Amino acid sequence: MRVVLGLLLLLLGLCASVAQGEGGGLGEVSEFQKTAQRDAVEESIKQTAKQTNPDIWAEVRALRNMVVELKVELRNMEARVKDSESQVNELKAELMVTKVHVELLQLDNSVQATELNSLETRLTATESKTSDLEKEDADLQTRLSSSESELLVSKSRIDQLERANAEKPKVAFYTALTNAGLVGPYNTDMILKYSKVFTNIGNAYNPATGFFTAPVKGVYSLQFTMCGHRAGYMGVYVYKNNQMIMFNVEFKEEADFESFTNSVVLELIAGDEIHLVLPPGQSLFDSVNNHSTFSGSLLFPL
């Protein structure tokens, strides 16, 4: 750069000399002036070269140092590039791992989505079944409520029947005639007194008199069984109060056991009496085996 500046200065000096010659009216430059100018130029070049050489070496050294620094910087850049490539490779590896993880997650999500759909289907079915069960439960609750109402009504009716049954008079008796064996014959009518009392609910039968007395108005069922052992007649009258309402009789040609049974259903009022009478000349038989019996019960009150 300095050489170029020196040359430029020299050329400017030459141009100034030529301009002065033209202005002074000289037609040509003298040989002496040309030689002087050439010598001046050469001297200037030498001086310039002397001054320039040290500067060039300094610049060369500066350029060399710059090249060294550039090489160091290049090596540093290469190292950084290698580090960057390593990091890029690591990032690529991480990216691949991440991609695999993503694919696995997508697969897992797909499986979970399938399971979720299955669960939703099962949930829908369960909700449907639950709804059906709730309806059935509501129906059962309704039926249970209805059954409870019916049960309450039935219980009320049972209570009424139990109260009515508790209030209803209970009358039943069962008796046998005697353990003595032969009874009769007698010359007159004989009231039969059944002395062996097995059942006497309501105490309507009196073994001392042989009379059954109706405690309440109602319908009564009465039964009797007569057994004979002697040859001849055996019979019985059935009396309601003082009125005979039945007469049963059997004839036996030989002495042997023979019996008959009969029954009546009568409407009686409270205080009506029923008793049995053995006719004159006839006989009955009874023993511990209870061959001759008299029994009855209240069917229902009126």
ROSEMAR-38592 format. One record per residue (C-alpha): y, x, z; chain; residue number from 1. Coordinates in steps of 0.05 Angstrom, whole numbers, plus 5000, padded with zeros to 4 digits. Each point is the difference from the previous one (the first is absolute). Example, Ala and Ser with C-alpha at 12.3 -4.5 7.8 and 13.67 -1.06 7.14 Angstrom:
<nodes>
4910, 5246, 5156, A, 1
5069, 5027, 4987, A, 2
</nodes>
This chain:
<nodes>
5000, 5000, 5000, A, 1
5048, 5056, 5017, A, 2
4986, 5034, 4932, A, 3
5017, 4937, 4964, A, 4
5066, 4994, 5038, A, 5
5019, 5072, 4982, A, 6
4987, 4988, 4926, A, 7
5042, 4937, 5003, A, 8
5058, 5038, 5030, A, 9
4995, 5053, 4946, A, 10
5002, 4949, 4945, A, 11
5061, 4968, 5031, A, 12
5035, 5068, 5000, A, 13
4985, 5010, 4926, A, 14
5026, 4932, 4983, A, 15
5065, 5014, 5038, A, 16
5011, 5065, 4961, A, 17
4991, 4966, 4933, A, 18
5050, 4947, 5020, A, 19
5051, 5052, 5020, A, 20
4992, 5036, 4932, A, 21
5013, 4936, 4963, A, 22
5061, 4984, 5042, A, 23
5031, 5071, 4990, A, 24
4996, 4998, 4924, A, 25
4947, 5055, 4994, A, 26
4954, 4989, 4940, A, 27
4941, 5044, 5024, A, 28
4977, 5032, 5065, A, 29
5004, 5076, 5004, A, 30
4937, 5042, 5003, A, 31
5022, 5027, 5066, A, 32
5004, 4931, 5029, A, 33
4931, 4981, 4975, A, 34
4970, 5062, 5030, A, 35
5035, 4988, 5065, A, 36
4977, 4929, 5002, A, 37
4928, 5020, 4984, A, 38
5001, 5052, 5055, A, 39
5029, 4949, 5048, A, 40
4944, 4952, 4983, A, 41
4946, 5052, 5009, A, 42
5031, 5021, 5066, A, 43
5003, 4929, 5021, A, 44
4927, 4990, 4981, A, 45
4980, 5061, 5040, A, 46
5039, 4979, 5060, A, 47
4972, 4931, 4993, A, 48
4929, 5029, 4994, A, 49
5010, 5043, 5061, A, 50
5025, 4941, 5039, A, 51
4946, 4954, 4972, A, 52
4936, 5041, 5011, A, 53
5000, 4996, 5075, A, 54
5013, 4925, 4996, A, 55
4940, 4990, 4953, A, 56
4952, 5035, 5047, A, 57
5026, 4959, 5057, A, 58
4989, 4937, 4960, A, 59
4931, 5025, 4980, A, 60
4983, 5012, 5072, A, 61
5028, 4932, 5017, A, 62
4958, 4969, 4945, A, 63
4938, 5037, 5024, A, 64
5012, 4975, 5071, A, 65
5011, 4931, 4972, A, 66
4934, 5005, 4961, A, 67
4965, 5023, 5064, A, 68
5029, 4942, 5038, A, 69
4981, 4953, 4943, A, 70
4928, 5027, 5002, A, 71
4998, 4990, 5076, A, 72
5028, 4930, 4991, A, 73
4950, 4988, 4944, A, 74
4943, 5022, 5045, A, 75
5027, 4955, 5054, A, 76
5005, 4943, 4951, A, 77
4929, 5014, 4976, A, 78
4976, 4999, 5073, A, 79
5038, 4935, 5011, A, 80
4970, 4973, 4935, A, 81
4931, 5019, 5025, A, 82
5014, 4967, 5066, A, 83
5026, 4940, 4963, A, 84
4937, 4999, 4957, A, 85
4958, 5006, 5063, A, 86
5039, 4943, 5031, A, 87
4993, 4961, 4936, A, 88
4925, 5011, 5001, A, 89
4997, 4980, 5073, A, 90
5041, 4939, 4983, A, 91
4953, 4985, 4942, A, 92
4940, 5006, 5047, A, 93
5034, 4956, 5051, A, 94
5017, 4952, 4944, A, 95
4927, 4998, 4978, A, 96
4978, 4989, 5073, A, 97
5054, 4946, 5006, A, 98
4977, 4969, 4935, A, 99
4928, 5000, 5026, A, 100
5024, 4969, 5065, A, 101
5039, 4949, 4961, A, 102
4939, 4983, 4958, A, 103
4958, 4995, 5063, A, 104
5053, 4956, 5031, A, 105
5002, 4958, 4938, A, 106
4924, 4994, 5001, A, 107
5003, 4984, 5075, A, 108
5054, 4949, 4986, A, 109
4957, 4970, 4946, A, 110
4941, 4996, 5048, A, 111
5045, 4972, 5054, A, 112
5029, 4950, 4950, A, 113
4929, 4978, 4983, A, 114
4983, 4995, 5073, A, 115
5065, 4963, 5013, A, 116
4984, 4950, 4945, A, 117
4931, 4991, 5029, A, 118
5030, 4991, 5069, A, 119
5050, 4951, 4973, A, 120
4944, 4961, 4967, A, 121
4960, 5001, 5065, A, 122
5062, 4981, 5038, A, 123
5012, 4942, 4953, A, 124
4928, 4978, 5009, A, 125
5006, 5008, 5075, A, 126
5065, 4960, 5001, A, 127
4965, 4946, 4959, A, 128
4941, 4999, 5048, A, 129
5049, 5000, 5059, A, 130
5036, 4941, 4970, A, 131
4934, 4964, 4990, A, 132
4980, 5017, 5072, A, 133
5067, 4975, 5025, A, 134
4989, 4935, 4962, A, 135
4930, 4995, 5028, A, 136
5027, 5016, 5069, A, 137
5053, 4946, 4992, A, 138
4946, 4951, 4978, A, 139
4957, 5020, 5059, A, 140
5059, 4993, 5046, A, 141
5013, 4931, 4972, A, 142
4926, 4981, 5006, A, 143
4999, 5031, 5070, A, 144
5061, 4960, 5020, A, 145
4968, 4938, 4971, A, 146
4934, 5016, 5035, A, 147
5038, 5012, 5065, A, 148
5034, 4933, 4992, A, 149
4933, 4967, 4985, A, 150
4970, 5037, 5059, A, 151
5055, 4975, 5045, A, 152
4988, 4930, 4974, A, 153
4925, 5008, 5010, A, 154
5011, 5029, 5069, A, 155
5046, 4942, 5017, A, 156
4947, 4951, 4976, A, 157
4946, 5037, 5038, A, 158
5044, 4998, 5062, A, 159
5010, 4926, 4989, A, 160
4925, 4990, 4991, A, 161
4986, 5043, 5061, A, 162
5050, 4960, 5040, A, 163
4972, 4936, 4973, A, 164
4930, 5025, 5014, A, 165
5021, 5022, 5070, A, 166
5030, 4932, 5011, A, 167
4941, 4965, 4968, A, 168
4950, 4977, 5052, A, 169
4933, 5036, 4997, A, 170
4940, 4956, 5014, A, 171
4927, 5020, 4991, A, 172
4937, 4991, 5042, A, 173
4926, 5013, 4995, A, 174
4949, 4976, 5051, A, 175
4925, 4990, 5011, A, 176
4965, 4945, 5040, A, 177
4956, 5032, 5053, A, 178
4946, 5051, 5017, A, 179
4956, 4947, 5034, A, 180
4960, 4981, 4938, A, 181
4987, 4926, 4993, A, 182
5059, 4951, 5009, A, 183
4982, 4925, 5005, A, 184
4976, 4949, 4987, A, 185
5046, 4956, 5043, A, 186
5002, 4925, 5008, A, 187
5075, 4997, 4983, A, 188
5050, 5036, 4957, A, 189
5011, 5070, 5028, A, 190
5063, 5042, 4986, A, 191
4978, 5069, 4979, A, 192
5033, 5055, 5040, A, 193
4995, 5066, 4964, A, 194
4999, 5048, 5059, A, 195
4995, 5067, 4963, A, 196
5070, 5016, 4975, A, 197
5006, 5060, 4954, A, 198
5069, 4987, 4970, A, 199
5055, 4955, 5027, A, 200
5067, 5022, 4971, A, 201
5054, 4953, 5023, A, 202
4954, 4973, 5055, A, 203
4993, 4934, 4963, A, 204
4927, 4991, 5018, A, 205
4979, 4981, 5071, A, 206
4928, 5019, 5016, A, 207
5002, 4959, 5064, A, 208
5011, 4935, 4961, A, 209
4975, 5019, 4931, A, 210
5065, 4975, 4969, A, 211
5043, 5036, 4948, A, 212
5073, 4979, 5006, A, 213
5047, 5014, 4942, A, 214
5061, 5039, 5027, A, 215
5044, 4985, 4939, A, 216
5002, 4954, 4941, A, 217
4962, 5029, 4942, A, 218
4938, 5002, 4958, A, 219
4938, 5025, 5036, A, 220
4931, 5020, 4976, A, 221
4941, 4984, 5047, A, 222
4926, 5020, 4992, A, 223
4937, 4987, 5039, A, 224
4927, 5020, 4995, A, 225
4944, 4960, 5034, A, 226
4930, 5027, 5013, A, 227
4939, 4960, 5024, A, 228
4930, 5019, 5023, A, 229
4966, 4935, 5023, A, 230
4970, 4949, 4953, A, 231
5045, 4940, 4989, A, 232
5074, 4991, 4987, A, 233
5056, 5049, 5010, A, 234
5072, 4981, 4985, A, 235
5073, 5004, 5021, A, 236
5062, 4956, 5000, A, 237
5068, 5030, 4984, A, 238
5058, 4966, 5037, A, 239
5075, 5005, 4988, A, 240
5029, 4974, 5065, A, 241
4959, 4936, 5010, A, 242
4984, 4990, 4927, A, 243
4934, 5023, 4969, A, 244
5013, 5033, 4933, A, 245
4931, 5028, 4984, A, 246
4926, 4991, 5018, A, 247
4947, 5049, 4978, A, 248
4926, 4990, 5015, A, 249
4933, 5032, 4981, A, 250
4928, 4977, 5013, A, 251
4946, 5051, 5017, A, 252
4926, 4979, 4995, A, 253
4975, 5062, 5035, A, 254
5025, 5044, 5055, A, 255
5032, 5058, 4962, A, 256
5067, 5032, 4992, A, 257
5047, 4963, 4953, A, 258
5076, 5001, 4994, A, 259
5058, 4972, 4959, A, 260
5073, 5019, 4992, A, 261
5061, 4959, 4983, A, 262
5076, 5006, 5001, A, 263
5062, 4958, 4997, A, 264
5074, 5013, 4983, A, 265
5046, 4956, 5041, A, 266
5074, 4990, 5006, A, 267
5015, 4998, 5074, A, 268
5063, 4991, 5040, A, 269
5014, 5036, 5065, A, 270
4955, 4971, 5054, A, 271
4945, 4973, 4955, A, 272
4931, 5015, 5028, A, 273
4934, 5015, 4965, A, 274
4933, 4999, 5035, A, 275
4926, 4995, 4982, A, 276
4951, 4949, 5029, A, 277
4924, 5001, 5002, A, 278
4971, 4930, 4986, A, 279
4949, 4968, 5049, A, 280
4927, 5019, 4991, A, 281
5017, 5062, 4958, A, 282
4997, 5074, 5018, A, 283
5026, 5068, 4980, A, 284
4978, 5071, 5013, A, 285
5039, 5064, 5015, A, 286
4986, 5068, 5029, A, 287
5028, 5069, 5004, A, 288
4995, 5001, 4924, A, 289
5055, 4947, 4996, A, 290
4966, 4949, 4955, A, 291
5049, 4943, 5015, A, 292
5074, 5017, 4992, A, 293
5068, 4967, 4995, A, 294
5062, 5036, 4970, A, 295
5067, 4985, 4969, A, 296
5069, 5027, 4981, A, 297
5070, 4980, 4980, A, 298
5008, 5006, 4925, A, 299
5075, 4989, 5000, A, 300
5050, 4962, 5042, A, 301
5038, 4940, 4974, A, 302
</nodes>
